[in-house]
């Protein structure tokens, strides 16, 4: 599990996460790849458009289908409008798909990361990044002897 930092070339690894050097004989591991989308709000608006809802519906379906996954929402501004936009996205996914709010994480970026992001994204003030980090799903637990 890693969340990429825009200011570094390597992912940030959590010290408590250990990688298995083997696959349990009875276990079946399914890798869910990283999913990345960006939605763009209209200037001075926090309303979700039909196009945004289509993207959010796809993400909601993935969250609903793969219970081990979670969503990271990244904002590059911290004004009131940014928070209104953030909660529009969170509320839509949580209510439409009954996704636990614990599975939706909010990440405000540092000034350095935002400066880096501005170089690649002209409409950065209106953008919201949606990231579902790579997840490995274990379908059988040999210790518990259950799926």
C-alpha positions in Angstrom: 0.0 0.0 0.0 1.4 3.4 -1.0 0.2 6.8 -1.6 2.3 8.7 -4.1 3.7 12.1 -3.2 3.9 14.5 -6.1 7.1 16.0 -4.6 8.9 12.7 -4.6 9.7 10.2 -7.3 9.2 7.2 -5.0 6.0 6.1 -3.3 5.7 6.7 0.5 5.6 3.3 2.2 3.9 2.7 5.5 6.4 1.2 8.1 3.8 -1.3 9.4 3.0 -2.8 6.0 4.9 -5.9 5.1 5.0 -7.6 1.8 4.6 -11.3 1.5 7.5 -13.1 -0.3 5.2 -16.0 -1.0 1.6 -16.8 -1.8 -0.2 -19.1 0.5 -1.0 -22.4 -1.2 -4.7 -22.2 -0.4 -4.8 -18.4 -0.9 -5.8 -16.5 -3.9 -4.6 -12.9 -4.2 -6.4 -10.5 -6.5 -4.6 -7.3 -7.4 -6.9 -4.3 -8.0 -4.9 -1.7 -9.9 -4.7 2.0 -9.1 -7.6 3.9 -10.4 -7.2 7.7 -11.1 -9.7 10.3 -12.3 -9.9 14.1 -12.2 -13.2 15.9 -12.2 -13.4 19.6 -13.1 -16.0 22.0 -11.5 -17.3 25.1 -13.2 -15.8 28.3 -11.9 -17.3 29.3 -8.5 -19.6 26.3 -8.4 -19.7 23.2 -6.2 -22.6 21.5 -8.2 -22.0 18.1 -9.7 -22.6 17.8 -13.4 -23.9 14.8 -15.2 -20.4 14.0 -16.5 -19.0 14.2 -12.9 -21.7 11.9 -11.7 -20.9 9.4 -14.4 -17.3 9.3 -13.1 -18.4 9.1 -9.5 -20.9 6.3 -10.4 -18.0 4.3 -11.8 -15.9 4.8 -8.7 -18.9 4.1 -6.4 -19.5 0.8 -8.3 -15.8 -0.2 -7.7 -16.0 0.8 -4.0 -19.2 -1.2 -3.6 -17.9 -4.2 -5.5 -14.4 -4.4 -3.9 -15.0 -3.8 -0.2 -11.3 -3.7 0.6 -10.7 -0.6 -1.6 -10.9 3.0 -0.6 -10.9 6.4 -2.2 -8.5 9.3 -1.7 -9.8 12.7 -2.7 -7.1 15.3 -3.3 -7.6 19.1 -3.3 -5.1 21.8 -4.2 -6.9 24.7 -2.6 -8.2 25.2 0.9 -10.9 27.9 0.5 -14.6 27.5 1.4 -15.5 26.6 -2.2 -13.0 23.8 -2.2 -14.6 22.3 0.9 -18.0 22.6 -0.6 -16.8 20.8 -3.7 -15.2 18.1 -1.5 -18.3 17.5 0.4 -20.4 17.4 -2.8 -18.2 14.5 -3.9 -18.1 12.7 -0.6 -21.8 13.0 0.1 -22.7 11.8 -3.4 -20.6 8.6 -3.2 -21.4 7.9 0.4 -25.2 8.3 -0.1 -25.6 6.8 -3.6 -23.6 3.7 -2.8 -23.8 3.5 1.0 -20.0 3.6 1.2 -18.7 4.0 4.8 -17.2 7.4 5.2 -14.0 5.8 6.7 -13.3 4.4 3.2 -13.3 7.9 1.7 -10.1 9.8 2.7 -9.4 13.5 2.2 -6.0 14.8 1.4 -5.1 18.4 1.2 -1.7 18.9 -0.5 1.2 21.0 0.6 2.1 24.2 -1.2 5.1 22.4 -2.7 2.9 19.7 -4.2 0.4 22.2 -5.5 3.2 24.2 -7.1 4.4 21.0 -8.9 0.8 20.1 -9.9 0.1 23.6 -11.4 2.9 22.9 -14.0 0.8 20.1 -15.5 -2.7 21.2 -14.9 -3.9 24.5 -16.2 -7.4 24.3 -14.6 -5.9 23.2 -11.2 -8.1 25.5 -9.1 -11.3 23.7 -10.4 -9.9 20.2 -10.3 -10.4 17.4 -7.8 -8.3 14.3 -8.0 -9.9 10.9 -7.2 -7.4 8.1 -6.5 -8.2 4.5 -5.5 -4.7 3.2 -4.5 -3.6 -0.3 -5.6 -5.1 -2.9 -3.4 -4.3 -6.6 -3.0 -7.4 -8.6 -1.9 -6.8 -12.0 -0.2 -9.7 -14.3 -0.9 -8.7 -17.0 1.5 -7.2 -16.8 5.0 -5.2 -20.0 5.7 -4.8 -19.0 9.4 -8.6 -18.8 10.0 -9.3 -21.4 7.4 -12.0 -19.3 5.8 -12.7 -17.2 2.7 
